[in-house]
Amino acid sequence: MSKRNSQEAKRAARERLRIEREKQAKKERTRRQLLVALSVVGVLAVVAGIGIAVAKMNEQGSSDDGMSVTTGGAKAEKTIDVYEDLRCPACASFEQAVGEPLQKGADEGKYKLRIHLGAIIDGNMGGTGSKNAARALGAAKAVSTKAFAEYKKQLYSAKWHPEEQGPDKFADNNYLLKVSDTVPELKDNKAFEKAVKGKKYNKWAKDMIASFNGAEIQSTPTIKIDGEQVQPQDVPAKLKEMGVDLKSGKSEKK
């Protein structure tokens, strides 16, 4: 082979080597880009998964059942949610008119009755009675659900419920304890008395009110039957449809 041919052969070999190296480099760049892309996708998937999990947690935390008190009918298919403010005069009127048969129907399993407590009046008119009475009800719930329901009934009664423009009586723990003496389970109950005078159920009341606020309730009382809002004046007819005898406070057999 001539020297010239030898040189051309070497150049051709170098060119082939260069082309091969470029091909390998291109493959390596493609591989790295693919790995980076897959890594990004993986990170995004993890972030998305975390986001979904957080969203679900938030949904659970703000659900109606998150901080409600079920006072009867826990296993019933239908649900009645009652949103109230303990200082609210309209709530007191509602409870005095419908509270007994409403609770009775739940006790007999016609529906699940869930109570939600807010503090709208504290915010609008000042004072702490709504929150303080909710805290006392939290202490009553720790005794029993029955004690909670009976104590709530007494707090809303014509005898004990304060006038709208009158003093904020529910801000006074001694007044709350005076009302509780009408409930057999709470009368002379030292643990309950200590809880009312202390701060044990402050967080419970705060969380209850936060849950109420999360439901975006505009006025009290607000009643929902299976999630659908019902005007307070229409509740008796709805209870009648569900087999509740409004006159006697007892449920009709079906």
C-alpha positions in Angstrom: 0.0 0.0 0.0 1.3 3.4 -0.9 2.0 6.1 1.7 -0.8 8.2 0.4 -3.3 5.3 0.6 -2.1 4.6 4.1 -2.7 8.1 5.2 -6.2 8.1 3.6 -7.0 4.8 5.4 -5.9 6.3 8.7 -8.0 9.4 8.1 -11.0 7.2 7.2 -10.5 5.2 10.4 -10.3 8.4 12.5 -13.4 9.7 10.9 -15.3 6.4 11.6 -14.0 6.6 15.1 -15.2 10.2 15.5 -18.6 9.4 14.1 -18.9 6.4 16.5 -17.9 8.5 19.4 -20.5 11.1 18.5 -23.1 8.4 18.3 -22.2 7.1 21.7 -22.1 10.7 23.2 -25.6 11.3 21.7 -26.9 8.1 23.2 -25.4 9.0 26.6 -27.0 12.5 26.5 -30.3 10.9 25.5 -30.0 8.4 28.4 -29.2 11.2 30.9 -32.1 13.3 29.7 -34.4 10.4 30.0 -33.3 9.7 33.5 -33.8 13.3 34.5 -37.2 13.3 32.9 -38.2 10.2 34.8 -36.8 11.6 38.0 -38.9 14.8 37.6 -42.0 12.7 36.9 -41.3 10.7 40.0 -40.9 13.8 42.1 -44.1 15.3 40.7 -46.0 12.1 41.4 -44.8 12.2 45.0 -45.8 15.8 45.3 -49.1 15.2 43.7 -49.7 12.2 46.1 -48.8 14.4 49.1 -51.2 17.1 47.8 -54.0 14.6 47.4 -53.4 13.2 50.9 -53.3 16.7 52.4 -56.5 17.6 50.6 -58.2 14.5 51.9 -57.0 15.3 55.4 -58.4 18.8 55.1 -61.7 17.5 53.8 -61.9 15.2 56.8 -61.0 18.0 59.2 -63.7 20.3 57.9 -66.4 17.7 57.5 -69.6 18.2 59.4 -69.0 15.2 61.5 -65.5 16.3 62.5 -66.5 18.2 65.7 -70.2 17.6 66.1 -71.9 15.8 69.0 -74.2 12.9 68.0 -76.9 12.8 70.7 -78.9 9.9 69.3 -79.5 7.5 66.4 -75.8 6.9 65.7 -76.6 4.0 63.3 -79.5 5.6 61.5 -79.4 6.1 57.8 -80.8 9.6 57.8 -79.0 12.5 59.5 -80.2 15.7 60.9 -77.5 18.4 61.6 -78.4 21.3 63.9 -76.2 24.3 63.9 -76.8 26.6 67.0 -75.3 29.3 69.1 -76.0 28.9 72.8 -76.7 32.7 73.2 -79.1 32.7 70.2 -82.7 33.6 71.2 -84.0 32.0 67.9 -82.2 28.8 68.8 -83.8 28.9 72.3 -87.2 29.3 70.7 -86.5 26.4 68.3 -85.3 24.1 71.1 -88.3 25.0 73.3 -90.7 24.2 70.4 -89.1 21.2 68.7 -86.1 20.1 70.8 -87.9 17.4 72.8 -89.4 15.5 69.9 -86.3 16.1 67.8 -84.2 14.3 70.4 -86.8 11.6 71.0 -86.9 10.7 67.3 -83.1 10.3 67.4 -83.2 8.2 70.6 -85.6 5.8 68.8 -83.3 5.5 65.8 -85.3 7.5 63.2 -82.3 9.5 62.3 -78.8 10.5 63.5 -78.9 13.8 65.4 -75.7 15.9 65.3 -75.3 19.1 67.2 -72.8 21.8 66.0 -72.1 24.8 68.3 -70.9 28.2 67.1 -70.2 31.6 68.7 -71.7 34.1 66.2 -73.2 36.3 69.0 -69.9 36.5 70.8 -68.4 37.9 67.6 -71.2 40.3 66.8 -72.2 41.5 70.2 -69.1 40.9 72.3 -68.8 38.7 75.4 -67.8 35.1 75.8 -71.0 33.3 76.7 -71.4 31.2 73.6 -67.9 29.8 73.8 -68.1 29.4 77.6 -71.4 27.6 77.5 -70.0 25.3 74.7 -67.0 24.6 76.9 -69.4 23.6 79.8 -71.3 21.4 77.4 -68.0 19.7 76.4 -67.5 18.9 80.1 -71.1 17.5 80.2 -70.4 15.4 77.2 -67.4 13.8 79.1 -69.9 12.7 81.7 -72.3 11.2 79.1 -74.1 12.0 75.9 -77.4 12.0 77.8 -76.0 14.6 80.2 -74.9 16.7 77.2 -78.4 16.6 75.7 -80.2 17.3 78.9 -77.9 20.2 79.9 -78.3 21.7 76.4 -82.1 21.5 76.9 -81.8 23.4 80.2 -79.5 26.0 78.8 -82.0 26.8 76.1 -85.1 26.6 78.4 -87.3 29.6 79.0 -86.2 29.6 82.7 -82.4 29.7 82.1 -81.7 31.2 78.7 -80.6 34.8 78.9 -82.4 37.6 77.1 -80.7 38.8 73.9 -80.1 42.3 75.2 -79.5 41.3 78.8 -76.3 40.4 80.6 -74.1 37.7 79.1 -75.0 35.2 81.8 -73.3 32.2 80.1 -70.0 33.9 80.6 -70.4 33.3 84.3 -69.3 29.8 85.4 -71.3 30.0 88.5 -74.5 30.6 86.5 -73.6 27.6 84.3 -73.2 25.4 87.3 -76.5 26.6 88.7 -78.2 25.5 85.5 -76.3 22.2 85.6 -77.8 21.4 89.0 -81.1 20.7 87.2 -79.4 17.7 85.4 -79.2 14.7 87.7 -75.9 13.4 86.3 -74.2 16.8 86.7 -75.6 17.9 90.1 -72.9 17.6 92.8 -70.5 16.1 90.2 -67.2 17.4 91.4 -65.3 16.4 88.3 -67.7 18.2 86.1 -67.6 21.3 88.4 -63.8 21.3 88.3 -63.9 21.1 84.5 -66.3 24.0 84.2 -64.3 26.2 86.5 -61.0 25.2 84.8 -59.7 25.3 81.3 -59.8 21.6 80.4 -62.4 22.0 77.6 -61.2 25.3 76.2 -59.6 23.6 73.2 -62.7 21.4 72.7 -64.9 24.5 72.5 -62.4 26.3 70.2 -62.3 23.3 67.8 -66.1 22.9 67.9 -66.5 26.6 67.0 -63.8 26.4 64.3 -65.6 23.4 62.7 -68.9 25.4 62.8 -67.2 28.3 61.1 -65.8 26.0 58.5 -69.3 25.0 57.5 -70.0 28.6 56.6 -73.2 28.9 58.5 -74.7 32.4 58.1 -77.4 32.3 60.8 -78.7 30.2 63.6 -80.5 27.9 64.0 -79.6 26.2 60.7 -81.0 22.7 60.2 -79.9 20.3 57.5 -81.5 16.9 56.8 -79.2 14.6 54.8 -77.2 17.7 53.9 -80.1 19.7 52.5 -81.0 22.9 54.4 -84.5 23.0 55.9 -86.1 26.2 57.3 -86.7 25.9 61.0 -90.4 26.4 60.6 -90.5 23.4 58.3 -88.8 21.0 60.7 -92.0 19.9 62.5 -93.5 18.7 59.1 -90.2 17.0 58.2 -90.2 15.2 61.6 -93.8 14.2 61.1 -92.8 12.6 57.8 -90.1 10.6 59.6 -92.6 9.3 62.1 -92.2 11.6 65.0 -95.2 12.5 67.1 -94.7 16.2 67.9 -97.4 16.4 70.5 -96.2 13.7 72.8 -92.5 13.9 71.9 -92.6 10.2 71.1 -92.0 8.5 67.7 -94.8 6.7 65.9 -94.2 3.1 65.1 -94.0 2.3 61.4 
